[in-house]
Amino acid sequence: MNNNNTGLSHGSTPPLLLILTAASALAGLGLALFALIAPVGVWTGWWDFRQGFSILRSAQPFVLWITLGCAAITAIVLVVGRQRAVAATARLAAVAALATLAAGIAWYVPQSYLPGQGADIPPIHDISTDIVDPPQFVDVLPLRGDNSNPTVYGTGNPNMTPEEHAERQRTAYPDLTTRTYDDSASAVFERALAAVDTLGWELVAQDPDTGRIEATDTTFWFRFKDDVVIRIGQTPDSTVVDARSTSRVGLSDVGKNAERLRAFFNEI
């Protein structure tokens, strides 16, 4: 006697799993594409970074929930698929996991421009190891354009005096001070050039006679250009190195210029 089974056969894919997987792919991958439009538009010149950030902000209220939802769907697909011995379990779970990763990228892009939790970042964008006599830009100046921030140290925030700027920097980044080395100035100069190359900065100028190196660092997502000047001098007892990093646009650098100088000194 034949028993016609109107239910799902062993190994077949329940429609609910197909629907959940499709929903996660649509939401997660769609969100990631929407978020990536923001920096792509900046790269191609369709809009400036302000419009790019505006696009990201419009997506942020949904990012956490979509990411968690995609992760939950991935777990459901794995559990239900294994319980019912669904042949397509691995493939469906991979799609849902990819959607979760894509949604996570949409979360990460704006988060990468924010300071760490508990960080007290001052609203400044010009950081120098010498706040009394900061290294001066020369060859970088023509590259900055008319709409860039001023290069006179401490004048980038109209609501703050240069003295307040220096004090805020000293409080926030007490480790960023003049460095001294026992090696000769020429040896340190070569190490500084090597550090510029290792860090992926664009070398703008080098002048061994005056001990000056200028470079530009371009951020990945929004192509922000921040300029660096390094000053290397010789004293009777040691080689003295000062460095300065400043953003071309924006009021606060959310700590990026300080991070850049720390990375430089770690290299040399």
N, C-alpha and C positions, 0 to 999 in steps of 0.2 A: 504494500500500500504506500503510495507516494504521499509525502507530507510537503505541501507547498508552503515554503517559509516566506512570508511577506515582509519580514524584517531585513536588516542589512546582513549580507553574507560576510563570512569571516575574512578580514583583510580589506574590505571595502572602506571607503572614506566617508564618514558621516558628513552630511551637508553642513552641519553646524561648524565643524572644523574648517571646512572650506570657506565659509562665510567669515569666521573669525580671522583666518589667515589673510583673506583678501582685505578685510577692514584694517588690519594692522599694517599691511603693505601700503594701502592707500593713505592712511594717516601718517605713519612714520616716514615713509619715503617722500610723501608730499610735503610734510613739514620741513624735512631736510632740504629739499629743493627750494622751497620758499625762502628758507634762511640763507642758503648759499647764493641766492639771487642778490642779496645785499652786497657782499664783497665783490661778486662778479661784476656788478654794475659799476663799482668803484674802479676795478681793474680796467674795464673797457672804456671808462670815461662817460658812461651814460648818466651818472650822477655823482655828487661828492659824498664824502664820508658821513655828513650830517643826514642825508637822505638814507644812506645805508643803515645807520643806527636806528633811524625811524622805522625802517622795515623790520629790523630785528625786534624792536620794542613791541611792534604790533603782534608778533608771534609769541612772545614770551609768556603771556597768560595761559597758553595752551601747552607749552612744551613739557612741563612736568607731568601733567595728566596723560598726555599722549605717550610719553616715554614709559610711564608706569603701566599704562594700559597695554602697550605692545609687549612689555616684559611679562605681564600676567597672561596674555594670550600665548606667548611662547611656552610658558609653564603648562597651561591648560592643554595645548596641542601635544606636548610631550607625554603628560600623564594619561590623558584620554586615549591618545594614539597607541601607547604601549599596552594599556589595559585591554583595548579592543584589537590589538595586533594589526593596526592599520599599516598597510604596506608603505604608504606615502608619509609616514610620521616624520622621518628625518628630513624630507624635502620641505614639508610644511613648516616644521620647526625652524629650519634654516631661513626660510623667508621671513617668519615672524622675528627671529633674532636679528636678521639684517635690518628690519624695520626699526627694531629697538635701538640698534647701533646708530642708524641714521638720525633718529629723533634725539639721541644723546649728543650727536654732533651739533645739531641745532641748538642744544642747550649750551654746549661748550664754547661755541664761537663768541658770544657776548661775555661769558664768564671769564674768558681768557684776558679780557680787558679790565677786569675788576681786581682790586687788591684782595689779599687773603683775608680770611675771617679774623676779626679782631685787630686788623692793621689800622694804624692811624696815619693816613696818607694826607699830607698837606696839599692845598690847591696851588701847587707850583709845578713848573715844567722845565726848570733850568737848574741843573745840579753841577756843582764844581767842588773839587777837593780843596781848592784855595778860594775862600769866599772874600778875601781881602783884595787879592790881585788875581782874578780869574784868568785862565788862559783865553786868548782872544782869537776869534775866527778871522781868517783873511781870505783864503781861496774859496771857502764855502759861501761867502756872502752873496756873490752874484747868482748862486744857484737857488737861493731861498725864495726869491720872488717878493713882490711888493706887499702881499697879503700875509706874509709869515710873521710870527711873533718877533718882537725886538730881540736883539742879541746883546743889549746892555744888561749885565747881570742884575737880577732883582726887579726889573721893570715890566715883567710880563703879566702881572696881575694888577689891574688898575685900582683894586681895593686894598693893596698892600704896598708898603714902602719897601725900598731895597733892604733896609735894616731888618724889617719884619720878615722879609723873605729869607735873609741869611739866618735869622734866628730859628725860623720854622725848619729850614733845612738842617741846621745843626742839631735840633731836637729830634727830628725824624730819622736822620741818617748820621749818627755820631761816628760811625766807622769810616765814613768817606772823608779822609784827610790826606794830606800830602804824604807820599810814600818815598822812602829812601832805600837805596841799594848800594851794596859794596862794589858792584861791577862798574866798569867804565861807562861813560855816557853813550859811547858808540855801541857797546854791547847791549845796553838796555834799549837803545833806539832800535836795533835790529830785532830784539825780542818783542818790542811794541808793534813793529810792522808785522811780524809773524802772528801776533795776537789779532790784529785787525783782519788778517787773511783768514785765520782759523774761525773767527766769529762771523765771517761772512759779510763784513762791512765793505762798502765801496770806498776804496782809497781815493781821496780827492787831491791831496797834496802831501808831500814829504820834503822836509828841508833839514838835512842833517846839521847844517851850519848853525841854525837857530834852535835845533832840537824840537821842531814843530811837525806834528802829523795831524792831518784833518781827514775825516771820513764821514760817510753817511750810512746809517743803518735803516733799512726799509722793513717795516713790519709785514708779516705775511698776509693776514686777512684783509686789512683795509689800506695797505700800502702807505701807512704813515711814514714820513721821512724825518728821522731825528739825526741831528748833526753832532759830531764828536770832535773835539780838539784836544790833543795831547801835547804837553810841554815837558821837555826833558832837559835838565840843566846839570851842570857839574859844579860841585863845591869842593873845597880842599879835602873834605873827609868822605864824601859820598856823592852818589848821583841822585838827584831829586826829580820826582815825577809827579806832575799834576795832570788831571784830566777833567774835562767838562763835557756834559751831554745835555742837549737842549732840544725840545720839540718845536717843529716848525708851526704846528697848529694846535689849538686846544688850550684850555686853562690849566687843567690838572693832567699830569701824565700817569696817574694812578700807580706811581712808583716805578715805572718802566725805566726811566733814565738812571735811577739809582741802581737798579738791577743790572743795567748795561755796564755801568762803571765797575761794579763788583765783578762781573764776568771778565772784564778786561784785566783787572788786577790779578784775578785768579790765574789768568793765562801767562802773565809775565812774572 
